[in-house]
Amino acid sequence: MHRTYSLRSQKAPTAAQLQSPPPPPSSTKSKFFGTGSISSSFRKTVAGATGPELSRKLAQYVKIEKNVMRAIELTARERRDVAKQLSAWGEENDDDVSDVTDKLGVLIYEIGELEDQYIDKYDQYRITLKSIRNIEASVQPSRDRKQKITDDIAHLKYKDPQSPKIPVLEQELVRAEAESLVAEAQLSNITREQLKAAFNYQFDATRELAEKYALIAGYGKALLELLDDSAVTPGETRPAYDGYEASKQIIVDAENALSSWTLDSAAVKPTLSLHHEYEEEDEVPVDEEEAAEGEFAKHDEVDGN
């Protein structure tokens, strides 16, 4: 009985894993508190109630995303346990059920592995968003300083319009506004740059996971075709199972397909109707084109004279 590609034996690393080292492990992994815990809710609440006011909403968003990642981590771990249990159950069944469930376990275990890799890539997206949160937090003091000076000037003008402190504060306000302009420009630039980079990380990782899900589902259905589900009468013996080589080859093909997948080879391409609208607007009617060519010809004649 072939067990080379079996969940009941050790799995060697693929060539793709050896050639392309994965991103660093997610910061959410190996934590004592799991998803859905009281600590998870506490962190989310505290993140939105502390720190500079400008960065509170994004800080809370980043914390919620951390909880999302922990939920995915739990799913990936449970998925691998499910795969092992399926293989363990199938081992005590007839040869065909034993072989097919073992190979199905390999595919389901691979889903758990892909989800684990997804967490690490997803964390890149979350860390990139944190850079926006950090710049927001650094901009808040300049806003606060400018507002404080403005309030002090207004208070003095109301209380003592002739106070010699007013011109001094007005000079400070000019400097504070200049500093604030620089900080606000940095915030504007970094927000757009990092927001775009962050969600590119997320969507690339999501696209890879989704398409690999689809690949595994296809090879899983191919494995199911090896099961003879025709009904037998009492006392009748099923034909001997001879699908070991076929099931092994399906796993080999699945492994090759997963390891060779790239974003460039993605099967699902988005179709944007917005592009068609722009193309229609950019099209110039034939009559207008001919009129334009006539005008250019006239200009060429004048220039030639």
Secondary structure, DSSP 4 states (H G I P E B T S, - for coil): ---TT-TTSPPPPPHHHHHSPPPPPPTTTT-SS-TTSHHHHHHHHHHTTSS-GGGHHHHHHHHHHHHHHHHHHHHHHHHHHHHHHHHHHHTTS-HHHHHHHHHHHHHHHHHHHHHHHHHHHHHHHHHHHHHHHHHHHHHHHHHHHHHHHHHHHHHHHHH-TT-THHHHHHHHHHHHHHHHHHHHHHHHHHHHHHHHHHHHHHHHHHHHHHHHHHHHHHHHHHHHTTS------TTPPPPPP--HHHHHHHHHHHHHHHHH--GGG-S-----HHHHHHHHHHPPPHHHHHHHHHHHHHHHHHHH-
